[in-house]
Amino acid sequence: MNIPPVEVLRLREIVCKGEVLCDPRRVRMLASLGRPRTVGQLALLADITSSTCSYHLRRLEEVGMVQVERVGRSHIVRRVASEWAAVRSGWAKATSCR
């Protein structure tokens, strides 16, 4: 079977996002980003240290799920709405198949 290169790239992107979202701490962090938050606020909400939070945010940023902006001494984190909607839609479809 010959899969077009564009489809192969899309499948890789989906697998990478799936791997990143396998960690429940990352999912909790994403779910709590209904509004922009600092790294410290996210760490408190996820009950993890700021350094652990930063590590998870880098992984989420790598797959395009969040954007991190430096404002003064703080890092402000925003969820990428289109990516979050796609993930939620995928979860809804997956759970409705059961």
Backbone as XML, in Angstrom:
<?xml version="1.0"?>
<chain id="A" units="angstrom">
  <residue number="1" name="MET">
    <atom name="N" x="0.844" y="-1.177" z="0.000"/>
    <atom name="CA" x="0.000" y="0.000" z="0.000"/>
    <atom name="C" x="0.891" y="1.243" z="0.000"/>
  </residue>
  <residue number="2" name="ASN">
    <atom name="N" x="0.585" y="2.163" z="-0.861"/>
    <atom name="CA" x="1.375" y="3.370" z="-1.012"/>
    <atom name="C" x="0.630" y="4.557" z="-0.401"/>
  </residue>
  <residue number="3" name="ILE">
    <atom name="N" x="1.142" y="5.099" z="0.701"/>
    <atom name="CA" x="0.507" y="6.225" z="1.379"/>
    <atom name="C" x="1.176" y="7.509" z="0.902"/>
  </residue>
  <residue number="4" name="PRO">
    <atom name="N" x="0.383" y="8.487" z="0.479"/>
    <atom name="CA" x="0.967" y="9.751" z="0.023"/>
    <atom name="C" x="1.789" y="10.412" z="1.131"/>
  </residue>
  <residue number="5" name="PRO">
    <atom name="N" x="2.894" y="11.066" z="0.779"/>
    <atom name="CA" x="3.773" y="11.689" z="1.776"/>
    <atom name="C" x="3.045" y="12.651" z="2.714"/>
  </residue>
  <residue number="6" name="VAL">
    <atom name="N" x="2.066" y="13.383" z="2.204"/>
    <atom name="CA" x="1.325" y="14.323" z="3.050"/>
    <atom name="C" x="0.587" y="13.565" z="4.145"/>
  </residue>
  <residue number="7" name="GLU">
    <atom name="N" x="0.010" y="12.430" z="3.818"/>
    <atom name="CA" x="-0.711" y="11.625" z="4.807"/>
    <atom name="C" x="0.240" y="11.029" z="5.843"/>
  </residue>
  <residue number="8" name="VAL">
    <atom name="N" x="1.426" y="10.649" z="5.412"/>
    <atom name="CA" x="2.427" y="10.111" z="6.342"/>
    <atom name="C" x="2.802" y="11.182" z="7.360"/>
  </residue>
  <residue number="9" name="LEU">
    <atom name="N" x="3.018" y="12.415" z="6.893"/>
    <atom name="CA" x="3.351" y="13.510" z="7.799"/>
    <atom name="C" x="2.210" y="13.774" z="8.776"/>
  </residue>
  <residue number="10" name="ARG">
    <atom name="N" x="0.979" y="13.735" z="8.295"/>
    <atom name="CA" x="-0.184" y="13.965" z="9.171"/>
    <atom name="C" x="-0.284" y="12.855" z="10.218"/>
  </residue>
  <residue number="11" name="LEU">
    <atom name="N" x="-0.040" y="11.615" z="9.825"/>
    <atom name="CA" x="-0.083" y="10.506" z="10.779"/>
    <atom name="C" x="0.996" y="10.656" z="11.842"/>
  </residue>
  <residue number="12" name="ARG">
    <atom name="N" x="2.180" y="11.081" z="11.444"/>
    <atom name="CA" x="3.261" y="11.315" z="12.414"/>
    <atom name="C" x="2.870" y="12.392" z="13.412"/>
  </residue>
  <residue number="13" name="GLU">
    <atom name="N" x="2.241" y="13.454" z="12.909"/>
    <atom name="CA" x="1.797" y="14.550" z="13.778"/>
    <atom name="C" x="0.774" y="14.045" z="14.794"/>
  </residue>
  <residue number="14" name="ILE">
    <atom name="N" x="-0.150" y="13.228" z="14.355"/>
    <atom name="CA" x="-1.176" y="12.681" z="15.252"/>
    <atom name="C" x="-0.533" y="11.794" z="16.311"/>
  </residue>
  <residue number="15" name="VAL">
    <atom name="N" x="0.396" y="10.943" z="15.904"/>
    <atom name="CA" x="1.075" y="10.056" z="16.853"/>
    <atom name="C" x="1.856" y="10.868" z="17.880"/>
  </residue>
  <residue number="16" name="CYS">
    <atom name="N" x="2.567" y="11.898" z="17.442"/>
    <atom name="CA" x="3.335" y="12.737" z="18.371"/>
    <atom name="C" x="2.423" y="13.407" z="19.391"/>
  </residue>
  <residue number="17" name="LYS">
    <atom name="N" x="1.300" y="13.947" z="18.945"/>
    <atom name="CA" x="0.356" y="14.574" z="19.875"/>
    <atom name="C" x="-0.196" y="13.543" z="20.841"/>
  </residue>
  <residue number="18" name="GLY">
    <atom name="N" x="-0.497" y="12.361" z="20.327"/>
    <atom name="CA" x="-1.015" y="11.302" z="21.196"/>
    <atom name="C" x="-0.020" y="10.923" z="22.277"/>
  </residue>
  <residue number="19" name="GLU">
    <atom name="N" x="1.247" y="10.821" z="21.910"/>
    <atom name="CA" x="2.285" y="10.485" z="22.893"/>
    <atom name="C" x="2.393" y="11.566" z="23.965"/>
  </residue>
  <residue number="20" name="VAL">
    <atom name="N" x="2.329" y="12.814" z="23.548"/>
    <atom name="CA" x="2.434" y="13.918" z="24.505"/>
    <atom name="C" x="1.219" y="13.939" z="25.434"/>
  </residue>
  <residue number="21" name="LEU">
    <atom name="N" x="0.046" y="13.626" z="24.899"/>
    <atom name="CA" x="-1.180" y="13.696" z="25.694"/>
    <atom name="C" x="-1.435" y="12.448" z="26.528"/>
  </residue>
  <residue number="22" name="CYS">
    <atom name="N" x="-0.539" y="11.488" z="26.487"/>
    <atom name="CA" x="-0.684" y="10.288" z="27.322"/>
    <atom name="C" x="-0.431" y="10.590" z="28.800"/>
  </residue>
  <residue number="23" name="ASP">
    <atom name="N" x="0.213" y="11.690" z="29.082"/>
    <atom name="CA" x="0.507" y="12.034" z="30.473"/>
    <atom name="C" x="-0.658" y="12.820" z="31.058"/>
  </residue>
  <residue number="24" name="PRO">
    <atom name="N" x="-1.295" y="12.313" z="32.113"/>
    <atom name="CA" x="-2.457" y="12.994" z="32.679"/>
    <atom name="C" x="-2.153" y="14.394" z="33.210"/>
  </residue>
  <residue number="25" name="ARG">
    <atom name="N" x="-0.907" y="14.640" z="33.623"/>
    <atom name="CA" x="-0.556" y="15.990" z="34.090"/>
    <atom name="C" x="-0.669" y="16.993" z="32.954"/>
  </residue>
  <residue number="26" name="ARG">
    <atom name="N" x="-0.264" y="16.597" z="31.765"/>
    <atom name="CA" x="-0.353" y="17.499" z="30.614"/>
    <atom name="C" x="-1.804" y="17.761" z="30.237"/>
  </residue>
  <residue number="27" name="VAL">
    <atom name="N" x="-2.614" y="16.740" z="30.320"/>
    <atom name="CA" x="-4.034" y="16.918" z="30.011"/>
    <atom name="C" x="-4.675" y="17.855" z="31.035"/>
  </residue>
  <residue number="28" name="ARG">
    <atom name="N" x="-4.339" y="17.682" z="32.326"/>
    <atom name="CA" x="-4.866" y="18.586" z="33.357"/>
    <atom name="C" x="-4.412" y="20.022" z="33.102"/>
  </residue>
  <residue number="29" name="MET">
    <atom name="N" x="-3.166" y="20.173" z="32.709"/>
    <atom name="CA" x="-2.653" y="21.513" z="32.427"/>
    <atom name="C" x="-3.425" y="22.143" z="31.265"/>
  </residue>
  <residue number="30" name="LEU">
    <atom name="N" x="-3.625" y="21.376" z="30.201"/>
    <atom name="CA" x="-4.367" y="21.896" z="29.052"/>
    <atom name="C" x="-5.799" y="22.250" z="29.435"/>
  </residue>
  <residue number="31" name="ALA">
    <atom name="N" x="-6.433" y="21.387" z="30.205"/>
    <atom name="CA" x="-7.822" y="21.619" z="30.599"/>
    <atom name="C" x="-7.955" y="22.872" z="31.462"/>
  </residue>
  <residue number="32" name="SER">
    <atom name="N" x="-6.926" y="23.202" z="32.226"/>
    <atom name="CA" x="-6.999" y="24.370" z="33.104"/>
    <atom name="C" x="-6.627" y="25.668" z="32.384"/>
  </residue>
  <residue number="33" name="LEU">
    <atom name="N" x="-6.315" y="25.575" z="31.107"/>
    <atom name="CA" x="-5.937" y="26.770" z="30.351"/>
    <atom name="C" x="-7.134" y="27.395" z="29.626"/>
  </residue>
  <residue number="34" name="GLY">
    <atom name="N" x="-8.262" y="27.489" z="30.309"/>
    <atom name="CA" x="-9.404" y="28.188" z="29.735"/>
    <atom name="C" x="-9.100" y="29.670" z="29.562"/>
  </residue>
  <residue number="35" name="ARG">
    <atom name="N" x="-8.136" y="30.138" z="30.297"/>
    <atom name="CA" x="-7.630" y="31.511" z="30.179"/>
    <atom name="C" x="-6.111" y="31.439" z="30.311"/>
  </residue>
  <residue number="36" name="PRO">
    <atom name="N" x="-5.397" y="32.467" z="29.861"/>
    <atom name="CA" x="-3.939" y="32.456" z="29.993"/>
    <atom name="C" x="-3.525" y="32.384" z="31.458"/>
  </residue>
  <residue number="37" name="ARG">
    <atom name="N" x="-2.465" y="31.629" z="31.722"/>
    <atom name="CA" x="-1.949" y="31.478" z="33.087"/>
    <atom name="C" x="-0.424" y="31.524" z="33.054"/>
  </residue>
  <residue number="38" name="THR">
    <atom name="N" x="0.146" y="31.826" z="34.208"/>
    <atom name="CA" x="1.600" y="31.774" z="34.323"/>
    <atom name="C" x="2.020" y="30.322" z="34.578"/>
  </residue>
  <residue number="39" name="VAL">
    <atom name="N" x="3.300" y="30.065" z="34.390"/>
    <atom name="CA" x="3.830" y="28.725" z="34.665"/>
    <atom name="C" x="3.596" y="28.368" z="36.139"/>
  </residue>
  <residue number="40" name="GLY">
    <atom name="N" x="3.797" y="29.327" z="37.021"/>
    <atom name="CA" x="3.588" y="29.084" z="38.453"/>
    <atom name="C" x="2.149" y="28.711" z="38.774"/>
  </residue>
  <residue number="41" name="GLN">
    <atom name="N" x="1.194" y="29.400" z="38.151"/>
    <atom name="CA" x="-0.218" y="29.075" z="38.365"/>
    <atom name="C" x="-0.536" y="27.662" z="37.880"/>
  </residue>
  <residue number="42" name="LEU">
    <atom name="N" x="-0.008" y="27.323" z="36.702"/>
    <atom name="CA" x="-0.238" y="25.973" z="36.171"/>
    <atom name="C" x="0.378" y="24.906" z="37.061"/>
  </residue>
  <residue number="43" name="ALA">
    <atom name="N" x="1.562" y="25.185" z="37.562"/>
    <atom name="CA" x="2.232" y="24.226" z="38.449"/>
    <atom name="C" x="1.380" y="23.971" z="39.689"/>
  </residue>
  <residue number="44" name="LEU">
    <atom name="N" x="0.827" y="25.030" z="40.268"/>
    <atom name="CA" x="-0.042" y="24.866" z="41.438"/>
    <atom name="C" x="-1.282" y="24.044" z="41.105"/>
  </residue>
  <residue number="45" name="LEU">
    <atom name="N" x="-1.897" y="24.348" z="39.978"/>
    <atom name="CA" x="-3.114" y="23.623" z="39.579"/>
    <atom name="C" x="-2.842" y="22.144" z="39.318"/>
  </residue>
  <residue number="46" name="ALA">
    <atom name="N" x="-1.667" y="21.839" z="38.760"/>
    <atom name="CA" x="-1.321" y="20.450" z="38.440"/>
    <atom name="C" x="-0.626" y="19.751" z="39.609"/>
  </residue>
  <residue number="47" name="ASP">
    <atom name="N" x="-0.367" y="20.491" z="40.688"/>
    <atom name="CA" x="0.304" y="19.955" z="41.876"/>
    <atom name="C" x="1.677" y="19.372" z="41.533"/>
  </residue>
  <residue number="48" name="ILE">
    <atom name="N" x="2.458" y="20.171" z="40.773"/>
    <atom name="CA" x="3.820" y="19.793" z="40.392"/>
    <atom name="C" x="4.726" y="21.006" z="40.600"/>
  </residue>
  <residue number="49" name="THR">
    <atom name="N" x="6.031" y="20.783" z="40.551"/>
    <atom name="CA" x="6.971" y="21.899" z="40.695"/>
    <atom name="C" x="6.991" y="22.732" z="39.410"/>
  </residue>
  <residue number="50" name="SER">
    <atom name="N" x="7.480" y="23.952" z="39.528"/>
    <atom name="CA" x="7.569" y="24.825" z="38.351"/>
    <atom name="C" x="8.496" y="24.249" z="37.288"/>
  </residue>
  <residue number="51" name="SER">
    <atom name="N" x="9.590" y="23.610" z="37.720"/>
    <atom name="CA" x="10.513" y="23.043" z="36.725"/>
    <atom name="C" x="9.864" y="21.869" z="35.989"/>
  </residue>
  <residue number="52" name="THR">
    <atom name="N" x="9.104" y="21.049" z="36.704"/>
    <atom name="CA" x="8.389" y="19.942" z="36.054"/>
    <atom name="C" x="7.334" y="20.493" z="35.107"/>
  </residue>
  <residue number="53" name="CYS">
    <atom name="N" x="6.664" y="21.541" z="35.540"/>
    <atom name="CA" x="5.655" y="22.185" z="34.697"/>
    <atom name="C" x="6.294" y="22.715" z="33.412"/>
  </residue>
  <residue number="54" name="SER">
    <atom name="N" x="7.442" y="23.356" z="33.535"/>
    <atom name="CA" x="8.144" y="23.881" z="32.363"/>
    <atom name="C" x="8.510" y="22.767" z="31.390"/>
  </residue>
  <residue number="55" name="TYR">
    <atom name="N" x="8.948" y="21.628" z="31.921"/>
    <atom name="CA" x="9.278" y="20.485" z="31.066"/>
    <atom name="C" x="8.048" y="20.046" z="30.271"/>
  </residue>
  <residue number="56" name="HIS">
    <atom name="N" x="6.926" y="19.887" z="30.951"/>
    <atom name="CA" x="5.700" y="19.447" z="30.268"/>
    <atom name="C" x="5.213" y="20.494" z="29.270"/>
  </residue>
  <residue number="57" name="LEU">
    <atom name="N" x="5.369" y="21.758" z="29.606"/>
    <atom name="CA" x="4.966" y="22.813" z="28.676"/>
    <atom name="C" x="5.807" y="22.794" z="27.409"/>
  </residue>
  <residue number="58" name="ARG">
    <atom name="N" x="7.101" y="22.509" z="27.552"/>
    <atom name="CA" x="7.947" y="22.406" z="26.347"/>
    <atom name="C" x="7.438" y="21.307" z="25.431"/>
  </residue>
  <residue number="59" name="ARG">
    <atom name="N" x="7.056" y="20.178" z="26.014"/>
    <atom name="CA" x="6.526" y="19.076" z="25.199"/>
    <atom name="C" x="5.219" y="19.485" z="24.514"/>
  </residue>
  <residue number="60" name="LEU">
    <atom name="N" x="4.340" y="20.164" z="25.246"/>
    <atom name="CA" x="3.074" y="20.627" z="24.667"/>
    <atom name="C" x="3.307" y="21.677" z="23.586"/>
  </residue>
  <residue number="61" name="GLU">
    <atom name="N" x="4.303" y="22.519" z="23.796"/>
    <atom name="CA" x="4.627" y="23.550" z="22.808"/>
    <atom name="C" x="5.207" y="22.922" z="21.538"/>
  </residue>
  <residue number="62" name="GLU">
    <atom name="N" x="6.001" y="21.876" z="21.684"/>
    <atom name="CA" x="6.601" y="21.195" z="20.531"/>
    <atom name="C" x="5.552" y="20.662" z="19.566"/>
  </residue>
  <residue number="63" name="VAL">
    <atom name="N" x="4.411" y="20.230" z="20.089"/>
    <atom name="CA" x="3.362" y="19.673" z="19.226"/>
    <atom name="C" x="2.259" y="20.686" z="18.930"/>
  </residue>
  <residue number="64" name="GLY">
    <atom name="N" x="2.495" y="21.954" z="19.298"/>
    <atom name="CA" x="1.570" y="23.017" z="18.928"/>
    <atom name="C" x="0.314" y="23.138" z="19.770"/>
  </residue>
  <residue number="65" name="MET">
    <atom name="N" x="0.324" y="22.545" z="20.969"/>
    <atom name="CA" x="-0.874" y="22.599" z="21.810"/>
    <atom name="C" x="-0.946" y="23.882" z="22.643"/>
  </residue>
  <residue number="66" name="VAL">
    <atom name="N" x="0.210" y="24.472" z="22.960"/>
    <atom name="CA" x="0.238" y="25.711" z="23.738"/>
    <atom name="C" x="1.224" y="26.689" z="23.118"/>
  </residue>
  <residue number="67" name="GLN">
    <atom name="N" x="1.043" y="27.952" z="23.493"/>
    <atom name="CA" x="1.997" y="28.998" z="23.149"/>
    <atom name="C" x="2.458" y="29.623" z="24.456"/>
  </residue>
  <residue number="68" name="VAL">
    <atom name="N" x="3.753" y="29.831" z="24.574"/>
    <atom name="CA" x="4.313" y="30.432" z="25.784"/>
    <atom name="C" x="4.953" y="31.751" z="25.388"/>
  </residue>
  <residue number="69" name="GLU">
    <atom name="N" x="4.542" y="32.820" z="26.090"/>
    <atom name="CA" x="5.050" y="34.160" z="25.794"/>
    <atom name="C" x="5.702" y="34.728" z="27.053"/>
  </residue>
  <residue number="70" name="ARG">
    <atom name="N" x="6.867" y="35.270" z="26.878"/>
    <atom name="CA" x="7.554" y="35.895" z="28.014"/>
    <atom name="C" x="7.067" y="37.331" z="28.149"/>
  </residue>
  <residue number="71" name="VAL">
    <atom name="N" x="6.578" y="37.644" z="29.346"/>
    <atom name="CA" x="6.115" y="39.000" z="29.654"/>
    <atom name="C" x="6.831" y="39.431" z="30.931"/>
  </residue>
  <residue number="72" name="GLY">
    <atom name="N" x="7.827" y="40.294" z="30.780"/>
    <atom name="CA" x="8.647" y="40.670" z="31.935"/>
    <atom name="C" x="9.393" y="39.449" z="32.439"/>
  </residue>
  <residue number="73" name="ARG">
    <atom name="N" x="9.203" y="39.132" z="33.724"/>
    <atom name="CA" x="9.856" y="37.954" z="34.311"/>
    <atom name="C" x="8.977" y="36.716" z="34.255"/>
  </residue>
  <residue number="74" name="SER">
    <atom name="N" x="7.746" y="36.871" z="33.792"/>
    <atom name="CA" x="6.798" y="35.746" z="33.768"/>
    <atom name="C" x="6.703" y="35.126" z="32.384"/>
  </residue>
  <residue number="75" name="HIS">
    <atom name="N" x="6.283" y="33.882" z="32.368"/>
    <atom name="CA" x="5.961" y="33.190" z="31.127"/>
    <atom name="C" x="4.460" y="32.941" z="31.147"/>
  </residue>
  <residue number="76" name="ILE">
    <atom name="N" x="3.761" y="33.513" z="30.159"/>
    <atom name="CA" x="2.313" y="33.376" z="30.068"/>
    <atom name="C" x="2.006" y="32.255" z="29.067"/>
  </residue>
  <residue number="77" name="VAL">
    <atom name="N" x="1.171" y="31.332" z="29.506"/>
    <atom name="CA" x="0.853" y="30.155" z="28.693"/>
    <atom name="C" x="-0.583" y="30.268" z="28.191"/>
  </residue>
  <residue number="78" name="ARG">
    <atom name="N" x="-0.751" y="30.019" z="26.893"/>
    <atom name="CA" x="-2.078" y="30.010" z="26.280"/>
    <atom name="C" x="-2.272" y="28.705" z="25.529"/>
  </residue>
  <residue number="79" name="ARG">
    <atom name="N" x="-3.453" y="28.167" z="25.633"/>
    <atom name="CA" x="-3.807" y="26.967" z="24.876"/>
    <atom name="C" x="-4.114" y="27.391" z="23.445"/>
  </residue>
  <residue number="80" name="VAL">
    <atom name="N" x="-3.671" y="26.604" z="22.464"/>
    <atom name="CA" x="-3.990" y="26.864" z="21.064"/>
    <atom name="C" x="-5.390" y="26.286" z="20.830"/>
  </residue>
  <residue number="81" name="ALA">
    <atom name="N" x="-6.354" y="27.176" z="20.670"/>
    <atom name="CA" x="-7.766" y="26.787" z="20.646"/>
    <atom name="C" x="-8.078" y="25.749" z="19.564"/>
  </residue>
  <residue number="82" name="SER">
    <atom name="N" x="-7.538" y="25.933" z="18.371"/>
    <atom name="CA" x="-7.858" y="25.001" z="17.280"/>
    <atom name="C" x="-7.338" y="23.601" z="17.570"/>
  </residue>
  <residue number="83" name="GLU">
    <atom name="N" x="-6.159" y="23.511" z="18.174"/>
    <atom name="CA" x="-5.589" y="22.198" z="18.506"/>
    <atom name="C" x="-6.380" y="21.543" z="19.630"/>
  </residue>
  <residue number="84" name="TRP">
    <atom name="N" x="-6.777" y="22.316" z="20.629"/>
    <atom name="CA" x="-7.561" y="21.784" z="21.741"/>
    <atom name="C" x="-8.913" y="21.291" z="21.236"/>
  </residue>
  <residue number="85" name="ALA">
    <atom name="N" x="-9.540" y="22.039" z="20.336"/>
    <atom name="CA" x="-10.828" y="21.624" z="19.770"/>
    <atom name="C" x="-10.672" y="20.314" z="19.000"/>
  </residue>
  <residue number="86" name="ALA">
    <atom name="N" x="-9.587" y="20.177" z="18.270"/>
    <atom name="CA" x="-9.358" y="18.944" z="17.510"/>
    <atom name="C" x="-9.164" y="17.752" z="18.442"/>
  </residue>
  <residue number="87" name="VAL">
    <atom name="N" x="-8.440" y="17.956" z="19.534"/>
    <atom name="CA" x="-8.223" y="16.879" z="20.504"/>
    <atom name="C" x="-9.546" y="16.483" z="21.149"/>
  </residue>
  <residue number="88" name="ARG">
    <atom name="N" x="-10.319" y="17.471" z="21.581"/>
    <atom name="CA" x="-11.606" y="17.177" z="22.220"/>
    <atom name="C" x="-12.553" y="16.477" z="21.261"/>
  </residue>
  <residue number="89" name="SER">
    <atom name="N" x="-12.540" y="16.880" z="20.009"/>
    <atom name="CA" x="-13.379" y="16.245" z="19.002"/>
    <atom name="C" x="-12.955" y="14.792" z="18.801"/>
  </residue>
  <residue number="90" name="GLY">
    <atom name="N" x="-11.647" y="14.559" z="18.756"/>
    <atom name="CA" x="-11.137" y="13.198" z="18.605"/>
    <atom name="C" x="-11.515" y="12.322" z="19.781"/>
  </residue>
  <residue number="91" name="TRP">
    <atom name="N" x="-11.442" y="12.882" z="20.999"/>
    <atom name="CA" x="-11.836" y="12.114" z="22.191"/>
    <atom name="C" x="-13.307" y="11.768" z="22.152"/>
  </residue>
  <residue number="92" name="ALA">
    <atom name="N" x="-14.124" y="12.745" z="21.728"/>
    <atom name="CA" x="-15.574" y="12.517" z="21.659"/>
    <atom name="C" x="-15.893" y="11.403" z="20.670"/>
  </residue>
  <residue number="93" name="LYS">
    <atom name="N" x="-15.221" y="11.410" z="19.532"/>
    <atom name="CA" x="-15.445" y="10.359" z="18.539"/>
    <atom name="C" x="-14.983" y="9.007" z="19.060"/>
  </residue>
  <residue number="94" name="ALA">
    <atom name="N" x="-13.824" y="8.995" z="19.719"/>
    <atom name="CA" x="-13.275" y="7.728" z="20.238"/>
    <atom name="C" x="-14.182" y="7.135" z="21.306"/>
  </residue>
  <residue number="95" name="THR">
    <atom name="N" x="-14.717" y="7.967" z="22.184"/>
    <atom name="CA" x="-15.556" y="7.432" z="23.253"/>
    <atom name="C" x="-16.944" y="7.064" z="22.764"/>
  </residue>
  <residue number="96" name="SER">
    <atom name="N" x="-17.403" y="7.659" z="21.660"/>
    <atom name="CA" x="-18.726" y="7.305" z="21.148"/>
    <atom name="C" x="-18.708" y="5.993" z="20.381"/>
  </residue>
  <residue number="97" name="CYS">
    <atom name="N" x="-17.523" y="5.511" z="20.027"/>
    <atom name="CA" x="-17.387" y="4.243" z="19.294"/>
    <atom name="C" x="-17.495" y="3.029" z="20.204"/>
  </residue>
  <residue number="98" name="ARG">
    <atom name="N" x="-17.400" y="3.218" z="21.496"/>
    <atom name="CA" x="-17.378" y="2.091" z="22.436"/>
    <atom name="C" x="-18.707" y="1.484" z="22.601"/>
  </residue>
</chain>
